[in-house]
């Protein structure tokens, strides 16, 4: 079994796993797109070995190393995207917690004012 077959299987498993997770609602649609792109690129590179071999020859590396570099780059980009999303969600969570605290304070002040008027 050559490395093209292994990476073809990995690409197809990534696509299949993403689609199953999406179907079972383990992953949201907007996040599944990144995983599908990674799977499609890996599958495409493995399915068309001449393209990968030509790029590897131009870079002066072995095709296996070129494939690993491409896969590592894709995974790194995916991890960066996930980090960006997590950071944005954290900031939104802090903002919402602050708004809730302000509303709780205002409700407490209103209930105090209502009992003092009587």
NORLIN-V721570 format. One record per residue. RES is the residue in one small letter. PSI is psi in whole degrees, 0 to 359 (999 if undefined). Layout:
res	psi
RES	PSI
RES	PSI
This chain:
res	psi
x	122
x	171
x	334
x	319
x	320
x	313
x	332
x	316
x	318
x	318
x	315
x	323
x	323
x	315
x	312
x	316
x	321
x	316
x	321
x	316
x	322
x	317
x	319
x	3
x	35
x	338
x	143
x	154
x	318
x	335
x	337
x	335
x	317
x	316
x	321
x	321
x	316
x	313
x	319
x	317
x	315
x	316
x	317
x	316
x	322
x	327
x	334
x	77
x	334
x	322
x	311
x	319
x	322
x	317
x	318
x	318
x	318
x	325
x	345
x	28
x	167
x	151
x	325
x	317
x	321
x	319
x	318
x	322
x	315
x	315
x	317
x	321
x	317
x	316
x	320
x	318
x	321
x	317
x	321
x	316
x	317
x	319
x	320
x	316
x	316
x	319
x	317
x	317
x	324
x	316
x	318
x	323
x	317
x	316
x	317
x	320
x	321
x	318
x	319
x	317
x	318
x	316
x	320
x	320
x	314
x	320
x	318
x	319
x	320
x	320
x	328
x	316
x	323
x	325
x	335
x	332
x	339
x	999
